[in-house]
């Protein structure tokens, strides 16, 4: 629950910053000077692009959480089967072993969103965030959630 509160707080702060940038853009447009008006126009683009990224990220997280809840209800959520160092970090060899199993499972049944979800978790445990995100997007698509 702490992660959701932090995400909501940071998203709210980001939206407030977008509002301040947009207001500054209005002030720059009202100056009447060409250079300031150009900067004011760009100031409207930044909140638009940032808002789009925030929306896409929130949508992705909600869909991934929905899949996790469904998989947990089915009893198929991957358990923490990784060995850890005394400091609590994931042992690299253990992560590689679990990853190899998850990858083979996904290659055997490439149309099962559950396998792709578990592969995404394995990628995340191996600290390969871009591939984890792509695997989760594939799971969402296979589940019927459209593109992430």
Helices and strands as residue ranges (DSSP letters): H 2-30, H 34-74, H 92-108, H 113-125, H 129-143
